[in-house]
Amino acid sequence: MSKEIPEQAYLAQLLKDLDYDSAYAQGRPLKSIFFGGGTPSLMSGEFYQSLIPAIAQRIPFADDIEITLEANPGTTEAERFKAYAESGINRLSLGVQ
C-alpha cells in the first residue's frame, strides 16, 4: 500500500469544487482561510504554493487575509514551516491531542 498522498489529484478536485461554489462569494474578498481537519500539515508546501494562488485567482483576498493551517506537532518539520510561510500561510494552529 502506497503512503504517498495524491496531492495533484486532490488539488484538481479542490479547485473543481471551488469553481462550482465560488459564485457564492459574490465578489466579496476572503478575510480568512482555515485549512483544518484531517491533518492538512501532511500536504507539502508545494501543494499550498499551488492552492493558495489558485484560490486568489477565483476569489479576491482582503489585504490582511489570515491563512491558517492546523498542524499536529508530529507531522511538522522546519522545512515544511518555511514552505508553508512561502505559500502565504501566516498562522499555525497546533493541535495537541
One Martini backbone bead per residue (centre of mass of N, CA, C, O) as a GRO file, in nm:
protein
   97
    1MET     BB    1   0.095   0.037   0.024
    2SER     BB    2   0.066   0.363  -0.035
    3LYS     BB    3   0.183   0.679   0.130
    4GLU     BB    4   0.119   0.860  -0.093
    5ILE     BB    5  -0.002   1.164  -0.174
    6PRO     BB    6  -0.249   1.281  -0.410
    7GLU     BB    7  -0.213   1.601  -0.462
    8GLN     BB    8  -0.298   1.669  -0.756
    9ALA     BB    9  -0.578   1.537  -0.746
   10TYR     BB   10  -0.680   1.699  -0.505
   11LEU     BB   11  -0.643   1.980  -0.621
   12ALA     BB   12  -0.832   1.947  -0.862
   13GLN     BB   13  -1.088   1.896  -0.686
   14LEU     BB   14  -1.087   2.156  -0.523
   15LEU     BB   15  -1.106   2.348  -0.771
   16LYS     BB   16  -1.367   2.237  -0.881
   17ASP     BB   17  -1.535   2.307  -0.631
   18LEU     BB   18  -1.471   2.611  -0.632
   19ASP     BB   19  -1.590   2.673  -0.908
   20TYR     BB   20  -1.881   2.598  -0.825
   21ASP     BB   21  -1.885   2.806  -0.546
   22SER     BB   22  -1.765   3.105  -0.603
   23ALA     BB   23  -2.031   3.272  -0.651
   24TYR     BB   24  -2.102   3.309  -0.341
   25ALA     BB   25  -1.903   3.553  -0.292
   26GLN     BB   26  -1.980   3.804  -0.473
   27GLY     BB   27  -1.681   3.960  -0.465
   28ARG     BB   28  -1.593   3.903  -0.195
   29PRO     BB   29  -1.349   3.906   0.024
   30LEU     BB   30  -1.119   3.727   0.176
   31LYS     BB   31  -1.026   3.699   0.532
   32SER     BB   32  -1.025   3.374   0.555
   33ILE     BB   33  -0.830   3.068   0.601
   34PHE     BB   34  -0.896   2.716   0.686
   35PHE     BB   35  -0.677   2.448   0.745
   36GLY     BB   36  -0.863   2.163   0.851
   37GLY     BB   37  -0.861   1.865   0.914
   38GLY     BB   38  -0.690   1.578   0.840
   39THR     BB   39  -0.403   1.684   0.839
   40PRO     BB   40  -0.277   1.929   0.640
   41SER     BB   41   0.040   1.892   0.716
   42LEU     BB   42   0.087   1.654   0.502
   43MET     BB   43   0.114   1.860   0.309
   44SER     BB   44   0.284   2.035   0.100
   45GLY     BB   45   0.411   2.335   0.019
   46GLU     BB   46   0.351   2.308  -0.287
   47PHE     BB   47   0.051   2.274  -0.260
   48TYR     BB   48   0.002   2.565  -0.136
   49GLN     BB   49   0.151   2.714  -0.376
   50SER     BB   50  -0.096   2.634  -0.562
   51LEU     BB   51  -0.365   2.687  -0.408
   52ILE     BB   52  -0.367   2.986  -0.314
   53PRO     BB   53  -0.350   3.126  -0.596
   54ALA     BB   54  -0.605   2.982  -0.706
   55ILE     BB   55  -0.798   3.118  -0.514
   56ALA     BB   56  -0.723   3.418  -0.587
   57GLN     BB   57  -0.831   3.389  -0.886
   58ARG     BB   58  -1.142   3.347  -0.781
   59ILE     BB   59  -1.089   3.509  -0.502
   60PRO     BB   60  -1.054   3.773  -0.334
   61PHE     BB   61  -0.825   3.929  -0.121
   62ALA     BB   62  -0.758   4.054   0.156
   63ASP     BB   63  -0.495   4.229   0.272
   64ASP     BB   64  -0.543   4.077   0.580
   65ILE     BB   65  -0.524   3.788   0.544
   66GLU     BB   66  -0.598   3.477   0.705
   67ILE     BB   67  -0.380   3.186   0.704
   68THR     BB   68  -0.461   2.867   0.824
   69LEU     BB   69  -0.283   2.589   0.982
   70GLU     BB   70  -0.330   2.277   1.081
   71ALA     BB   71  -0.118   2.115   1.332
   72ASN     BB   72   0.081   1.848   1.414
   73PRO     BB   73   0.375   1.809   1.564
   74GLY     BB   74   0.445   1.523   1.418
   75THR     BB   75   0.393   1.670   1.106
   76THR     BB   76   0.639   1.864   1.154
   77GLU     BB   77   0.882   2.078   0.993
   78ALA     BB   78   1.092   2.327   0.919
   79GLU     BB   79   1.061   2.314   0.605
   80ARG     BB   80   0.755   2.326   0.602
   81PHE     BB   81   0.721   2.601   0.735
   82LYS     BB   82   0.862   2.757   0.514
   83ALA     BB   83   0.672   2.672   0.281
   84TYR     BB   84   0.415   2.780   0.407
   85ALA     BB   85   0.501   3.076   0.419
   86GLU     BB   86   0.556   3.100   0.108
   87SER     BB   87   0.240   3.044   0.039
   88GLY     BB   88   0.081   3.238   0.286
   89ILE     BB   89   0.102   3.127   0.553
   90ASN     BB   90   0.030   3.311   0.884
   91ARG     BB   91  -0.092   3.054   1.051
   92LEU     BB   92  -0.090   2.843   1.338
   93SER     BB   93  -0.256   2.537   1.450
   94LEU     BB   94  -0.201   2.354   1.736
   95GLY     BB   95  -0.262   2.012   1.785
   96VAL     BB   96  -0.309   1.864   2.109
   97GLN     BB   97  -0.385   1.521   2.195
   0.00000   0.00000   0.00000
